[in-house]
Amino acid sequence: MNANTQSSGIGTRARNAALASGRGFVLSLVSLPEAILCYTLSVISIALIPVLGLGLLTTPWALTRVRSFADRRRILAAKWCGIRIPSAYRPLPEGGKPWARTYAMLQDPATWRDLRWLLVDMTAGYLTALMPAALVLYAVEGFALAAGLWRVYADTTGDTYWYAFVPVSGQASALCAAALAAVFLVLGYFYTPRLLTTHFRLTRAVLAPSQGELAERVRILTETRRDAVDTSAAELRRIERDLHDGAQARLVAMGMDLGTIEMLLDKDPEKARQLLTQARQSSADALAELRDLVRGIHPPVLAERGLGDAVRALALRMPLATEVTVELDGRADAPVESAAYFAVSELLTNAVKHANADRIWVDLHHTDGMLRITVTDNGRGGAAIGAGSGLAGVERRLGTFDGVLAVSSPAGGPTMVTMELPCELS
């Protein structure tokens, strides 16, 4: 039993070593050309910014390619070695001018961290990725020399073949090379997975955000959570006030009417009948107010049919022509759906009240773990966060779920508001 277990462990370690060797070889073969290309394109593009502004058009494209390359390395680090490399890119303005995206990218510390990582990946990163494969391949070369490869080389060139520090000029020295190859093979057996892990640890050391950036991220999340708590408390007070001034007052009045009806039932049946009609109307009004209150908390159509149909129902109540496009393969968590629904509701209300528009477009789709919602109107533009348009409240609502809000609203329009919420669909 112990022998079988030991044999299984040796086989597993050998497979892991071979797998790490193959992965390192593929990584070194593929990543070096792409790293050189991404770095060259980025540097040239940034250098062209002062030259007639040409770089303003190409820099976002080049840096987006760099970010995609870095994200793929993050995925491989997590998948192959279980090393998590956090991403801390700042949100970019959607649908904005190229110079705005270029400025936002160049202001992001993660951009310069990516460029530094490309330099490291082309040098030390390349070597640490190649070493796992080099140990195994170099060992194979040593065994090939012992099998007679040295004769082919000697007959072809007439020179001595050097294997590491061993000059191979005969079968005896070829066997010495094979012994050295066995040492390399043993080293590869034990250390190849560790070498591949070292490559990704080096990647994490360069790509991972600094403590300052993480602290800033925590500060922003703390503020958004605090805003969410304040908003929730204000919402509870509103519900309490609406219940006290609305449905509760009507129910109290209805109770008083029923008491009066009880006293008048024998003395003045006609008056009792009038009060009964009034009590029935009060009950209907109280029920309507309760339904409106519940709809304001969580619309039934949202709970029953999901975000897409809820937004469509919202659009049908708009006084403007509103076109809704939905590409969702499932449903997000209820809190995320609720936040997205009320954010869209606020944006549609803003468009109706302030934009002087005659048409609105709403687009909802989910991609790469992000729920993206775009609300566009053909109004007069000029919308901005914090300018009394309600966008600041929408931003706080989304911030509770680590979401972002981007606004593009030049004077004269159109206005495009993009929201992104990280979530998975069921």
C-alpha positions as CSV (number, residue, x, y, z in Angstrom):
1,M,0.0,0.0,0.0
2,N,2.8,2.4,0.9
3,A,4.7,1.4,-2.2
4,N,1.7,2.2,-4.3
5,T,1.2,5.5,-2.6
6,Q,4.8,6.4,-3.1
7,S,4.7,5.4,-6.8
8,S,1.6,7.5,-7.2
9,G,3.3,10.5,-5.6
10,I,6.3,10.2,-7.9
11,G,4.1,9.9,-10.9
12,T,2.1,13.0,-9.9
13,R,5.2,15.0,-9.3
14,A,6.7,13.9,-12.7
15,R,3.4,15.0,-14.4
16,N,3.5,18.3,-12.6
17,A,7.1,18.8,-13.6
18,A,6.4,18.0,-17.3
19,L,3.3,20.2,-17.2
20,A,5.2,23.2,-15.7
21,S,8.0,22.7,-18.3
22,G,5.5,22.7,-21.2
23,R,3.7,25.7,-19.8
24,G,6.9,27.6,-19.3
25,F,8.0,26.9,-22.8
26,V,4.7,28.1,-24.4
27,L,4.8,31.1,-22.1
28,S,8.3,32.1,-23.1
29,L,7.6,31.4,-26.8
30,V,4.4,33.5,-27.0
31,S,4.8,36.2,-24.4
32,L,8.2,37.7,-25.4
33,P,7.0,38.8,-29.0
34,E,3.8,40.2,-27.6
35,A,5.5,42.0,-24.7
36,I,7.9,43.6,-27.2
37,L,5.1,44.6,-29.5
38,C,2.9,46.0,-26.8
39,Y,5.7,48.0,-25.2
40,T,6.9,49.4,-28.6
41,L,3.5,50.4,-29.7
42,S,2.7,52.1,-26.4
43,V,6.0,54.1,-26.2
44,I,5.7,55.2,-29.8
45,S,2.0,56.1,-29.3
46,I,2.7,58.2,-26.2
47,A,5.6,59.9,-27.9
48,L,3.4,60.9,-30.8
49,I,0.9,62.8,-28.5
50,P,2.8,66.1,-28.9
51,V,3.1,65.5,-32.7
52,L,-0.2,67.0,-34.1
53,G,-2.0,65.0,-31.4
54,L,-1.7,61.7,-33.3
55,G,-1.0,59.8,-30.1
56,L,-4.3,60.9,-28.7
57,L,-6.0,58.5,-31.2
58,T,-3.7,55.6,-30.9
59,T,-2.7,55.6,-27.2
60,P,-6.1,54.3,-25.8
61,W,-5.9,51.4,-28.3
62,A,-2.3,50.6,-27.5
63,L,-2.8,50.8,-23.7
64,T,-6.0,48.7,-23.9
65,R,-3.9,46.1,-25.7
66,V,-1.4,46.2,-22.8
67,R,-4.1,45.9,-20.2
68,S,-5.6,42.9,-22.1
69,F,-2.1,41.3,-22.2
70,A,-1.6,41.9,-18.4
71,D,-5.1,40.5,-17.7
72,R,-4.3,37.3,-19.6
73,R,-1.2,36.9,-17.5
74,R,-3.3,37.4,-14.3
75,I,-5.6,34.6,-15.5
76,L,-2.7,32.2,-16.1
77,A,-1.2,33.0,-12.8
78,A,-4.4,32.1,-11.0
79,K,-5.2,29.1,-13.2
80,W,-1.7,27.5,-13.3
81,C,-0.2,28.4,-9.9
82,G,-3.1,29.7,-7.8
83,I,-1.5,33.2,-7.5
84,R,-4.0,36.0,-7.5
85,I,-2.9,39.3,-9.0
86,P,-5.4,42.0,-8.3
87,S,-6.3,44.5,-11.0
88,A,-6.8,48.1,-10.0
89,Y,-7.5,50.0,-13.2
90,R,-9.5,53.2,-12.8
91,P,-12.8,53.4,-14.7
92,L,-12.6,55.1,-18.1
93,P,-15.1,57.5,-19.5
94,E,-17.3,55.6,-21.9
95,G,-18.2,57.2,-25.2
96,G,-16.0,60.2,-24.5
97,K,-13.5,62.0,-26.7
98,P,-10.2,60.1,-27.4
99,W,-8.2,62.8,-25.6
100,A,-10.4,62.2,-22.5
101,R,-9.6,58.5,-22.5
102,T,-5.9,59.1,-23.2
103,Y,-5.7,61.6,-20.3
104,A,-7.6,59.2,-18.0
105,M,-5.2,56.3,-18.9
106,L,-2.1,58.3,-18.5
107,Q,-3.3,59.6,-15.1
108,D,-3.8,56.0,-13.9
109,P,-0.8,54.6,-11.9
110,A,-1.7,51.1,-13.2
111,T,-0.8,52.2,-16.7
112,W,2.8,53.0,-15.8
113,R,2.9,49.8,-13.7
114,D,1.9,47.8,-16.7
115,L,4.7,49.4,-18.8
116,R,7.3,48.7,-16.1
117,W,6.0,45.1,-16.0
118,L,6.5,44.7,-19.8
119,L,10.2,45.6,-19.3
120,V,10.6,43.1,-16.5
121,D,8.6,40.5,-18.5
122,M,10.9,40.9,-21.5
123,T,14.0,40.2,-19.3
124,A,13.8,38.5,-15.9
125,G,10.2,37.3,-16.6
126,Y,11.3,35.7,-19.9
127,L,14.2,33.8,-18.2
128,T,12.0,32.6,-15.3
129,A,9.4,31.3,-17.7
130,L,12.0,29.6,-19.9
131,M,14.0,28.0,-17.1
132,P,11.4,25.2,-16.4
133,A,11.6,24.1,-20.0
134,A,15.3,24.7,-20.3
135,L,16.1,22.2,-17.5
136,V,14.1,19.4,-19.1
137,L,15.2,20.1,-22.7
138,Y,18.9,20.5,-21.7
139,A,18.6,17.1,-19.9
140,V,17.2,15.6,-23.1
141,E,20.1,17.0,-25.0
142,G,22.6,15.4,-22.7
143,F,21.0,12.0,-23.1
144,A,21.0,12.5,-26.9
145,L,24.7,13.1,-26.8
146,A,25.3,9.8,-25.0
147,A,23.1,8.1,-27.6
148,G,25.5,9.1,-30.4
149,L,24.6,12.8,-31.2
150,W,28.2,13.8,-30.4
151,R,29.5,11.7,-33.4
152,V,27.1,13.5,-35.8
153,Y,28.4,16.8,-34.5
154,A,32.1,15.8,-34.6
155,D,31.8,14.3,-38.1
156,T,30.0,17.4,-39.4
157,T,32.1,20.2,-37.8
158,G,35.2,18.4,-36.5
159,D,34.9,20.4,-33.3
160,T,34.4,19.4,-29.7
161,Y,30.9,19.7,-28.4
162,W,30.6,21.4,-25.1
163,Y,27.7,20.3,-22.8
164,A,27.7,22.8,-20.0
165,F,31.3,22.5,-18.7
166,V,31.9,18.9,-20.1
167,P,33.8,18.7,-23.5
168,V,32.3,15.8,-25.4
169,S,34.8,14.3,-27.7
170,G,34.2,10.6,-27.2
171,Q,31.8,8.1,-25.8
172,A,33.3,8.3,-22.3
173,S,32.8,12.1,-22.1
174,A,29.4,11.6,-23.7
175,L,28.5,9.4,-20.8
176,C,29.7,12.1,-18.4
177,A,27.4,14.5,-20.2
178,A,24.5,12.0,-19.7
179,A,25.4,11.9,-16.0
180,L,25.2,15.7,-15.8
181,A,21.9,15.5,-17.8
182,A,20.5,13.2,-15.1
183,V,21.4,15.9,-12.5
184,F,19.5,18.5,-14.6
185,L,16.6,16.1,-14.9
186,V,16.5,15.6,-11.2
187,L,16.6,19.3,-10.6
188,G,13.8,19.8,-13.1
189,Y,11.8,17.0,-11.4
190,F,12.0,18.9,-8.0
191,Y,12.2,22.5,-9.0
192,T,10.4,23.0,-12.4
193,P,7.0,23.8,-10.8
194,R,8.7,26.2,-8.3
195,L,10.4,28.0,-11.2
196,L,7.1,28.6,-12.9
197,T,5.6,29.8,-9.6
198,T,8.6,32.2,-9.3
199,H,7.7,33.7,-12.7
200,F,4.2,34.5,-11.6
201,R,5.4,35.8,-8.2
202,L,7.7,38.1,-10.1
203,T,4.7,39.2,-12.2
204,R,2.6,39.8,-9.1
205,A,5.4,41.8,-7.5
206,V,5.4,44.2,-10.4
207,L,1.7,44.2,-11.4
208,A,0.0,44.2,-8.1
209,P,-1.2,47.6,-6.9
210,S,0.6,49.4,-4.1
211,Q,-0.6,49.7,-0.5
212,G,-1.4,53.3,-1.2
213,E,-3.7,52.4,-4.1
214,L,-5.4,49.6,-2.1
215,A,-5.9,52.1,0.8
216,E,-7.5,54.6,-1.5
217,R,-9.7,51.8,-2.8
218,V,-10.7,50.9,0.7
219,R,-11.4,54.5,1.5
220,I,-13.7,54.9,-1.5
221,L,-15.6,51.7,-0.7
222,T,-15.9,52.8,2.9
223,E,-17.4,56.1,1.8
224,T,-19.9,54.4,-0.6
225,R,-20.9,52.0,2.1
226,R,-21.5,54.9,4.5
227,D,-23.5,56.7,1.9
228,A,-25.5,53.5,1.4
229,V,-26.3,53.3,5.1
230,D,-27.3,56.9,5.2
231,T,-29.5,56.4,2.1
232,S,-31.1,53.3,3.6
233,A,-31.8,55.2,6.8
234,A,-33.4,58.1,4.9
235,E,-35.5,55.6,2.9
236,L,-36.8,54.0,6.1
237,R,-37.7,57.4,7.4
238,R,-39.6,58.1,4.2
239,I,-41.5,54.8,4.4
240,E,-42.4,55.5,8.0
241,R,-43.6,59.0,7.1
242,D,-45.6,57.8,4.2
243,L,-47.2,55.1,6.3
244,H,-48.0,57.6,9.1
245,D,-49.4,60.3,6.9
246,G,-51.0,58.1,4.3
247,A,-52.3,54.6,4.8
248,Q,-52.3,54.8,8.6
249,A,-54.3,58.0,8.7
250,R,-56.9,56.5,6.3
251,L,-57.2,53.3,8.3
252,V,-57.8,55.3,11.5
253,A,-60.4,57.4,9.8
254,M,-62.0,54.2,8.4
255,G,-62.1,52.8,12.0
256,M,-63.8,55.9,13.3
257,D,-66.4,55.8,10.4
258,L,-67.1,52.1,11.2
259,G,-67.7,53.1,14.9
260,T,-70.1,55.8,13.8
261,I,-71.9,53.4,11.5
262,E,-72.4,51.0,14.3
263,M,-74.1,53.7,16.4
264,L,-76.3,55.0,13.5
265,L,-77.3,51.7,12.0
266,D,-80.6,51.6,13.9
267,K,-81.2,55.4,14.3
268,D,-80.3,56.7,10.9
269,P,-79.8,53.9,8.3
270,E,-79.3,56.4,5.4
271,K,-76.5,58.3,7.1
272,A,-74.9,54.9,8.1
273,R,-75.1,53.9,4.4
274,Q,-73.3,57.1,3.3
275,L,-70.6,56.6,5.9
276,L,-70.2,52.9,4.8
277,T,-69.6,54.1,1.2
278,Q,-67.0,56.6,2.5
279,A,-65.3,53.8,4.6
280,R,-65.2,51.6,1.5
281,Q,-63.5,54.4,-0.5
282,S,-61.0,55.0,2.3
283,S,-60.1,51.3,2.4
284,A,-59.5,51.4,-1.4
285,D,-57.4,54.5,-1.2
286,A,-55.3,53.0,1.7
287,L,-54.8,49.8,-0.3
288,A,-53.7,51.9,-3.4
289,E,-51.2,53.9,-1.2
290,L,-49.8,50.7,0.3
291,R,-49.3,49.3,-3.2
292,D,-47.6,52.4,-4.4
293,L,-45.3,52.3,-1.3
294,V,-44.4,48.7,-1.9
295,R,-43.8,49.4,-5.6
296,G,-41.4,52.2,-4.6
297,I,-39.5,49.8,-2.3
298,H,-39.2,46.9,-4.8
299,P,-41.4,46.8,-7.9
300,P,-43.3,43.5,-8.2
301,V,-42.4,43.2,-11.9
302,L,-38.7,43.4,-11.0
303,A,-39.1,40.5,-8.5
304,E,-41.3,38.4,-10.8
305,R,-39.8,39.0,-14.2
306,G,-36.3,40.4,-13.8
307,L,-34.5,43.6,-14.7
308,G,-35.1,43.5,-18.4
309,D,-38.8,43.4,-18.2
310,A,-38.9,45.8,-15.3
311,V,-37.0,48.4,-17.4
312,R,-39.3,47.8,-20.3
313,A,-42.3,48.3,-18.1
314,L,-40.7,51.5,-16.8
315,A,-40.2,52.7,-20.4
316,L,-43.8,52.2,-21.2
317,R,-44.7,54.7,-18.5
318,M,-42.4,57.4,-19.9
319,P,-44.0,60.3,-21.8
320,L,-41.1,60.2,-24.4
321,A,-40.5,57.5,-27.0
322,T,-38.2,55.1,-25.2
323,E,-36.4,52.2,-26.9
324,V,-35.1,49.4,-24.7
325,T,-32.6,46.7,-25.8
326,V,-31.9,43.8,-23.4
327,E,-29.2,41.1,-23.8
328,L,-29.2,39.3,-20.5
329,D,-28.8,35.5,-20.3
330,G,-30.0,35.3,-16.7
331,R,-30.7,37.3,-13.6
332,A,-28.4,39.1,-11.2
333,D,-28.7,39.1,-7.5
334,A,-31.8,40.9,-6.2
335,P,-29.9,43.8,-4.6
336,V,-27.9,44.4,-7.8
337,E,-31.1,44.3,-9.9
338,S,-32.8,46.8,-7.5
339,A,-29.9,49.2,-7.6
340,A,-29.8,49.0,-11.4
341,Y,-33.5,49.5,-11.8
342,F,-33.8,52.6,-9.6
343,A,-30.6,54.0,-11.3
344,V,-32.3,53.6,-14.7
345,S,-35.5,55.1,-13.3
346,E,-33.6,58.2,-12.0
347,L,-31.8,58.6,-15.3
348,L,-35.1,58.4,-17.3
349,T,-36.7,60.9,-15.0
350,N,-33.7,63.3,-15.5
351,A,-34.0,62.9,-19.2
352,V,-37.7,63.8,-19.1
353,K,-37.4,66.7,-16.7
354,H,-34.1,68.4,-17.7
355,A,-32.8,67.2,-21.1
356,N,-35.5,68.6,-23.4
357,A,-35.3,65.4,-25.4
358,D,-37.8,63.6,-27.6
359,R,-36.3,60.1,-27.6
360,I,-34.4,57.9,-25.2
361,W,-32.5,54.7,-25.7
362,V,-31.7,52.2,-23.0
363,D,-29.3,49.3,-23.5
364,L,-28.7,46.5,-21.0
365,H,-26.2,43.7,-21.6
366,H,-23.8,41.5,-19.6
367,T,-20.2,40.7,-20.6
368,D,-17.0,39.7,-18.8
369,G,-18.7,39.7,-15.4
370,M,-20.1,43.2,-15.8
371,L,-23.6,44.4,-16.1
372,R,-23.4,47.4,-18.4
373,I,-26.4,49.8,-18.8
374,T,-26.3,52.7,-21.2
375,V,-29.0,55.4,-21.2
376,T,-28.8,57.8,-24.1
377,D,-31.1,60.8,-25.0
378,N,-31.0,63.3,-27.8
379,G,-31.5,66.3,-25.6
380,R,-29.6,69.5,-25.1
381,G,-26.7,67.9,-23.1
382,G,-24.7,69.6,-20.3
383,A,-25.4,67.0,-17.7
384,A,-22.7,66.5,-15.1
385,I,-22.3,64.6,-11.8
386,G,-22.9,66.9,-8.9
387,A,-24.7,69.5,-11.0
388,G,-28.1,68.9,-9.3
389,S,-29.1,66.3,-11.9
390,G,-29.4,63.4,-9.4
391,L,-26.3,61.8,-11.0
392,A,-24.4,62.0,-7.7
393,G,-27.1,59.9,-6.0
394,V,-27.0,57.4,-8.8
395,E,-23.2,57.2,-8.4
396,R,-23.5,56.6,-4.7
397,R,-26.1,53.9,-5.3
398,L,-23.8,52.1,-7.7
399,G,-20.8,52.6,-5.5
400,T,-22.4,50.4,-2.9
401,F,-21.8,47.5,-5.3
402,D,-18.4,48.6,-6.5
403,G,-20.1,49.9,-9.7
404,V,-19.0,53.0,-11.7
405,L,-20.8,55.7,-13.5
406,A,-19.5,57.6,-16.6
407,V,-21.2,60.6,-18.2
408,S,-20.7,62.0,-21.7
409,S,-22.9,65.0,-22.2
410,P,-21.4,67.8,-24.4
411,A,-23.3,71.0,-24.8
412,G,-26.0,70.5,-27.5
413,G,-26.2,66.8,-26.7
414,P,-26.6,63.9,-27.0
415,T,-26.2,62.7,-23.4
416,M,-24.9,59.2,-22.8
417,V,-24.7,57.8,-19.2
418,T,-23.0,54.4,-18.8
419,M,-23.2,52.3,-15.7
420,E,-21.2,49.2,-14.9
421,L,-21.9,46.8,-12.0
422,P,-19.7,43.7,-11.4
423,C,-22.0,40.7,-11.0
424,E,-22.7,37.2,-12.3
425,L,-26.0,36.1,-13.8
426,S,-27.8,33.0,-12.6
